[in-house]
Amino acid sequence: MSETDHTLAARIDAYCRGLKLPGVRAAARDLADLALRHQHSYPAYLAACLEREVDTRRERRLAHYLRLARLPAHKTLDAFDFTAVPHLPKAQVLALATAAFVRRQENVICLGPPGTGKTHVALALALGALQAGLRVRFILAVTLAQELLLAQQEYRLPRYLRSWQAIDLVVVDELGYLGLGPGGPLLFQFCSERYERGSLLLTTNLEFGRWTEVFGDVTLTAALLDRLTHHAHVLPFQGSSYRVRSRQPARQEGPLPPTSAP
């Protein structure tokens, strides 16, 4: 490479730093060599540089959103066994994975007994929303109730609630496994503030008629369900626990034969 070429490369690097174009900065030289070899036009070279920049920014944004989402595991629908949950509408779940429901500020409720894959599907839908460029946050129901209570005690509840407004999809996992006590009314307030403003994805082991066991108030529970289900996709998870299924082969083996005496 000539001195002029070195000087141009240094200028391009400096310009990319100043304009904050990490994708172009990393790929400009290789793309220039490729353009020379294949005699690409100047517009084609420019388009290739800009495409690399767009891809780089998309990857960085996804990585950033993944960190903010705090997903406990990486789950996909490709790894989910729909045959184990025959009443779950696969076509509907796949459609939800496009994240169109989030853009429409709709909710999803995964309802069924433990071990039937509710959290797996919830995490897969959350990943779909992230890949669509949306902001997601995962949190356990009891943890959210505790954070709401703490914010109230420290006189910063309004600020805490506002901090969630930028989140497009909030995944609230394991609603119903533990009572929320004084956190129940605050969780009602949290859900009410997201009504038609942002999406919720809830997983629960309780039928709707038993939600009073969690919130402790019939009127409050009815009002919450009215809001949650108004624009909601309710996904039924009916089947045996995958943990039980995974133990079945071991049970069928029977006891080990007695060892002979020494």
QUIDAVEN-V617196 format. One record per pair of residues at least 24 apart in sequence whose ideal C-beta (glycine too) atoms are under 10 Angstrom apart, sorted by the first residue. I is the first residue (numbers start at 1). J is the second residue. Records with the same first field share a line. If there is no record, write none. Layout:
I = J, J
This chain:
1 = 29, 33
5 = 29, 32
8 = 32
12 = 49
16 = 49, 53
19 = 53
20 = 53, 57
21 = 49, 50, 52, 53, 56, 57
22 = 52, 53, 56, 57, 60
23 = 49, 50, 51, 52, 53, 54, 55, 56, 57, 58, 59, 60
24 = 48, 49, 50, 51, 52, 53, 56
25 = 49, 52, 53, 56
26 = 52, 53, 56
27 = 51, 52, 53, 55, 56
28 = 52, 53
58 = 131, 133
61 = 130, 133, 135
62 = 127, 130, 131, 132, 133
63 = 130
64 = 135
65 = 129, 130, 131, 133, 134, 135, 136, 137, 168
66 = 126, 127, 130, 131, 136
68 = 130, 135, 136, 137, 138, 166, 167
69 = 123, 126, 127, 129, 130, 134, 135, 136, 137, 138, 139, 167, 169, 171
70 = 136, 137, 138, 139, 171
71 = 122, 123, 126, 127, 130, 136, 137, 138, 171
72 = 119, 123, 138, 140, 173
73 = 119, 120, 123, 138
74 = 123, 124, 127
75 = 117, 119, 120, 121, 122, 123, 124, 125, 126, 127
76 = 120, 123, 124, 127, 128
77 = 120, 121, 123, 124, 125, 127, 128
78 = 124
79 = 120, 124
80 = 117, 120, 121, 123, 124
81 = 117, 120, 239, 242, 245
82 = 117, 121
83 = 239
84 = 115, 116, 117, 237, 239, 240, 241, 242, 245
85 = 112, 116, 117, 118, 120, 121, 235, 236, 237, 238, 239, 240, 242
86 = 238, 239
87 = 112, 235, 236, 237, 238, 239
88 = 112, 116, 117, 118, 121, 235, 236, 237, 238, 239
89 = 233, 235, 236
92 = 233, 235
93 = 121, 124, 125, 233, 235
94 = 124, 128
95 = 233
96 = 121, 124, 125, 128, 129, 201, 233, 235
97 = 121, 124, 125, 126, 127, 128, 129, 131, 132
98 = 125, 128, 129, 131, 132
99 = 125, 126, 127, 128, 129, 130, 131, 132, 133, 134, 136, 168, 169, 199
100 = 128, 129, 132
101 = 125, 129, 169, 199, 201, 231, 232, 233
102 = 126, 128, 129, 132, 134, 135, 136, 168, 169, 198, 199, 201
103 = 129, 132, 134, 168, 169, 199
104 = 196, 199, 231
105 = 168, 169, 194, 195, 196, 197, 198, 199, 200, 231
106 = 196, 199, 200, 201, 230, 231, 232, 233
107 = 169, 170, 191, 194, 195, 198, 199, 200, 201, 202, 227, 228, 229, 230, 231, 232, 233, 234
108 = 169, 171, 199, 200, 201, 202, 203, 232, 233, 234, 235
109 = 172, 175, 200, 201, 202, 203, 204, 208, 225, 228, 229, 232, 233, 234, 235, 236
110 = 171, 173, 175, 201, 202, 203, 204, 205, 233, 234, 235, 236, 237
111 = 175, 176, 202, 203, 204, 205, 206, 207, 208, 234, 235, 236, 237, 238
112 = 203, 204, 205, 206, 207, 235, 236, 237, 238, 239
113 = 205, 206, 237, 238, 239, 240, 241
114 = 174, 176, 177, 205, 237, 241, 242, 243, 244
115 = 205, 237, 239, 240, 241, 242, 243, 244, 245, 246
116 = 205, 236, 237, 238, 239, 240, 241, 242
117 = 203, 235, 237, 239, 241, 242
118 = 173, 174, 202, 203, 204, 205, 235, 237
119 = 171, 173, 174, 203
120 = 203, 237, 242
121 = 201, 203, 235, 237
122 = 171, 172, 173, 201, 202, 203, 235
123 = 171, 173, 201, 203
125 = 169, 171, 199, 201, 233, 235
126 = 169, 170, 171, 201
128 = 169
129 = 168, 169, 171, 199, 201
130 = 168, 169
132 = 168, 169
133 = 168
134 = 167, 168, 169, 199
135 = 166, 167, 168, 169, 170, 198
136 = 167, 168, 169, 170, 171, 199, 201
137 = 163, 164, 166, 167, 168, 169, 170, 171, 172
138 = 169, 170, 171, 172, 173, 201
139 = 164, 170, 171, 172, 173, 174
140 = 171, 172, 173, 174, 175, 177, 178, 203
141 = 172, 173, 174, 175, 176, 177, 178, 180, 183, 187, 202, 203, 204, 214
142 = 172, 173, 174, 175, 177, 178, 179, 180, 181, 183, 187, 214
143 = 172, 173, 174, 183
144 = 170, 172, 173, 175, 180, 183, 186, 187, 190, 191
145 = 172, 175, 178, 179, 180, 181, 182, 183, 184, 185, 186, 187, 190, 214
146 = 180, 181, 183, 186
147 = 183, 186, 190
148 = 180, 182, 183, 184, 185, 186, 187, 188, 189, 190
149 = 180, 181, 182, 183, 186, 187
150 = 183
151 = 186
152 = 182, 183, 185, 186, 189
157 = 186, 189, 190
160 = 186, 190
161 = 186, 189, 190, 193, 194
162 = 193
164 = 190, 193, 194, 197, 198
165 = 193, 194, 197, 198
166 = 198
167 = 194, 198, 199
168 = 198, 199
169 = 194, 198, 199, 200, 201
170 = 194, 198, 199, 200, 201, 202
171 = 199, 200, 201, 202, 203
172 = 200, 201, 202, 203, 204
173 = 201, 202, 203, 204
174 = 202, 203, 204, 205
175 = 202, 203, 204, 205, 206, 211, 214, 215
176 = 202, 203, 204, 205, 206, 207, 210, 211, 213, 214
177 = 203, 204, 205, 206, 214
178 = 214
179 = 213, 214, 215, 216
180 = 214, 215, 216
181 = 214, 215, 216
182 = 216
183 = 214, 215
184 = 211, 212, 214, 215, 216, 217, 220, 221, 224
185 = 215, 216, 217, 220, 224
187 = 214, 215, 220, 224
188 = 215, 217, 220, 221, 223, 224, 227, 228
189 = 220, 224
191 = 223, 224, 225, 227, 228
192 = 223, 224, 227, 228
193 = 227
194 = 227, 228
195 = 224, 226, 227, 228, 230, 231
196 = 227, 230, 231
199 = 231, 232
200 = 227, 228, 232
201 = 232, 233, 235
202 = 228, 232, 234
203 = 235, 237
204 = 237
205 = 237
208 = 234
